Amino acid sequence: QQISNSFVGLIFYVCNNVGIQEKENLEVEIKRFGGEMSSSLSQCVTHVVANGKTGLQYKIAVGNDRDVISLTWLHTCIESQKLLPINPRHYLHLSLSTRKQLADEIDIFGDPWLEPITTMDLCQVFQNMAAEQFPEPLNESMESRRRKLSNSMARDLFHGCCLYFHKTVHSINPDSQTVAMVTLRRLRLEAEMKGASVTGVLNKHVSHIVIYAPLNVRTPFTV
């Protein structure tokens, strides 16, 4: 029995990396909210959903350059009994058209430039990362992002500042080092977007030194 119109007009295709019983349960829930479920990946499908980046049907969807959304998003919609926005972190695969549409809002990993992000969101971003993404230049769209911020006071927040990001000193754990490097890379880009210049050489022109370390850890060094 239909209880809501939240999914009216939507046609879902659930990839085969979801169990048979769960897929049947999802079909019932989708119909309860006014939606439909398709057994084939046709042009009429509005939402392709998968439980991770595995399975033949997921690969076919990616091969056809369709957006693929995490099953978590669909479950959250059902639990909330309403259609929720699809945030960049919900995408397991972004089609070329969606990447172009969101080019000024997210980086190449689907991480929003200007929106706050939770630990859970960050974990999802890490899970969605693919090795082939890393060679792309991270500052490829920097000028377009600068233009988007041109009418904002944030554009010149660090104007006149020259920042030097010191190498991580907080831990020797490889996983912790990786998280720190990604965090510093994001901070560097955000600082540049807000008017700062960033240098990799510690010299007399540096106005601020940024160190990734807990507040209770002393990191003495001589400049």
Secondary structure, DSSP 8 states (H G I E B T S, - for coil): -----TTTT-EEEE-TTS-HHHHHHHHHHHHHTT-EE-SS--TT--EEEESSS-SHHHHHHHHTT--EEEHHHHHHHHHHTS-----GGGEEE--HHHHHHTTTTB-TTS-BSSS---HHHHHHHHHH--GGGTTS-TTTTHHHHHHHTTTSGGGGTTTT-EEEE----S---HHHHHHHHHHHHHHHHHHHHTT-EEESS--TT--EEE----TTS------
